[in-house]
Amino acid sequence: MPATILDGRTLAAELRDEVAARGARLRGRGIAPRLVVTIVGEDAASVAYVRSIERAGAKVGVDVTVDALPADADEGSVRARLQALGGDDTVHGVILQQPLPAHLGIRRIAEAMPPHKDVDGANPVNLGRLAFASGTEFVPATPAAVLLLLERSRRRDLRGVRCCMVGRSNVVGLPVSLLLMARDATVTVTHKETVDLARHTRDAEVLIVATGVPGLIRAEMVAPGATVIDVGTTFVDGALVGDVAYDEVAAVAGEITPVPGGVGPVTNVALLRNVVLAAERIHAVPSP
């Protein structure tokens, strides 16, 4: 039997209705939820992503503003801009679009992200709270999307489930691993230095892949019936493809996310949901 598709577009539509209702409730109180996306330079992929956030925001009543800085902006300028946005009462969410130009380092700049508006979990304070399972301000959007899809899968109860995370980035791999462990999953984290990757992936009941290496995961690397979440997105010959060789893995797996149409649509809505949550907290409006 071919794998069941975990449809991100359908889930995103359901979440969009919820976010739109909460946004309308805020606007009824005279509060306009607002996200500012700070972008340094004009990376084409980043510009395209920001436009997709603008379109998604328009559908749920979240105002999205692009705050563009020149490609040669220095660290101090970027930090100052983030700190200023933290003090702007009309702004409820702030993200710093990555990748940054090569001369900028995300670690020190992220420290300037206002935690109460850090809707994509970039500030080390939020990552630390995630590590201690002690109530992070916001769960980063892509990791949140992974968990939301798993909650709609047959693996929704993760207690004791063997999970393999392929990729250890601070953006996806690390926070996803922490979220899985907080749900009592048994988690193996692998990466580019892992010896015999297939030995680990074949043991997994839930396999999550976020490496940016197209087609890295093949059918023989996946346990029959496994749930496979593909976070990778790379353009190859003009087509968007994931880290999983979809057609062959779908013949083995029990459940699988497509690329496109899987994690991506849910990520945008998860980000906007965080903006609405930030606005509710800042203005002391109870969440429904």
Secondary structure in CASP SS format (residue, H / E / C, confidence):
PFRMAT SS
TARGET T0000
AUTHOR 0000-0000-0000
METHOD secondary structure of the structure
MODEL  1
M C 1.00
P C 1.00
A C 1.00
T E 1.00
I E 1.00
L C 1.00
D C 1.00
G H 1.00
R H 1.00
T H 1.00
L H 1.00
A H 1.00
A H 1.00
E H 1.00
L H 1.00
R H 1.00
D H 1.00
E H 1.00
V H 1.00
A H 1.00
A H 1.00
R H 1.00
G H 1.00
A H 1.00
R H 1.00
L H 1.00
R H 1.00
G H 1.00
R C 1.00
G C 1.00
I C 1.00
A C 1.00
P C 1.00
R E 1.00
L E 1.00
V E 1.00
V E 1.00
T E 1.00
I E 1.00
V E 1.00
G C 1.00
E C 1.00
D C 1.00
A H 1.00
A H 1.00
S H 1.00
V H 1.00
A H 1.00
Y H 1.00
V H 1.00
R H 1.00
S H 1.00
I H 1.00
E H 1.00
R H 1.00
A H 1.00
G H 1.00
A H 1.00
K H 1.00
V H 1.00
G C 1.00
V C 1.00
D E 1.00
V E 1.00
T E 1.00
V E 1.00
D E 1.00
A E 1.00
L E 1.00
P C 1.00
A C 1.00
D C 1.00
A C 1.00
D C 1.00
E H 1.00
G H 1.00
S H 1.00
V H 1.00
R H 1.00
A H 1.00
R H 1.00
L H 1.00
Q H 1.00
A H 1.00
L H 1.00
G H 1.00
G C 1.00
D C 1.00
D C 1.00
T C 1.00
V C 1.00
H C 1.00
G E 1.00
V E 1.00
I E 1.00
L E 1.00
Q C 1.00
Q C 1.00
P C 1.00
L C 1.00
P C 1.00
A C 1.00
H C 1.00
L C 1.00
G C 1.00
I H 1.00
R H 1.00
R H 1.00
I H 1.00
A H 1.00
E C 1.00
A C 1.00
M C 1.00
P C 1.00
P H 1.00
H H 1.00
K H 1.00
D E 1.00
V C 1.00
D C 1.00
G C 1.00
A C 1.00
N C 1.00
P H 1.00
V H 1.00
N H 1.00
L H 1.00
G H 1.00
R H 1.00
L H 1.00
A H 1.00
F C 1.00
A C 1.00
S C 1.00
G C 1.00
T C 1.00
E C 1.00
F C 1.00
V C 1.00
P C 1.00
A H 1.00
T H 1.00
P H 1.00
A H 1.00
A H 1.00
V H 1.00
L H 1.00
L H 1.00
L H 1.00
L H 1.00
E H 1.00
R C 1.00
S C 1.00
R C 1.00
R C 1.00
R C 1.00
D C 1.00
L C 1.00
R C 1.00
G C 1.00
V C 1.00
R E 1.00
C E 1.00
C E 1.00
M E 1.00
V E 1.00
G C 1.00
R C 1.00
S C 1.00
N C 1.00
V C 1.00
V C 1.00
G H 1.00
L H 1.00
P H 1.00
V H 1.00
S H 1.00
L H 1.00
L H 1.00
L H 1.00
M H 1.00
A H 1.00
R C 1.00
D C 1.00
A C 1.00
T E 1.00
V E 1.00
T E 1.00
V E 1.00
T E 1.00
H C 1.00
K C 1.00
E C 1.00
T C 1.00
V C 1.00
D C 1.00
L H 1.00
A H 1.00
R H 1.00
H H 1.00
T H 1.00
R C 1.00
D C 1.00
A C 1.00
E C 1.00
V E 1.00
L E 1.00
I E 1.00
V E 1.00
A C 1.00
T C 1.00
G C 1.00
V C 1.00
P C 1.00
G C 1.00
L C 1.00
I E 1.00
R C 1.00
A H 1.00
E H 1.00
M H 1.00
V C 1.00
A C 1.00
P C 1.00
G C 1.00
A C 1.00
T E 1.00
V E 1.00
I E 1.00
D E 1.00
V C 1.00
G C 1.00
T C 1.00
T E 1.00
F E 1.00
V E 1.00
D C 1.00
G C 1.00
A E 1.00
L E 1.00
V E 1.00
G C 1.00
D C 1.00
V E 1.00
A C 1.00
Y H 1.00
D H 1.00
E H 1.00
V H 1.00
A H 1.00
A C 1.00
V C 1.00
A C 1.00
G C 1.00
E E 1.00
I E 1.00
T C 1.00
P C 1.00
V C 1.00
P C 1.00
G C 1.00
G C 1.00
V H 1.00
G H 1.00
P H 1.00
V H 1.00
T H 1.00
N H 1.00
V H 1.00
A H 1.00
L H 1.00
L H 1.00
R H 1.00
N H 1.00
V H 1.00
V H 1.00
L H 1.00
A H 1.00
A H 1.00
E H 1.00
R H 1.00
I H 1.00
H C 1.00
A C 1.00
V C 1.00
P C 1.00
S C 1.00
P C 1.00
END
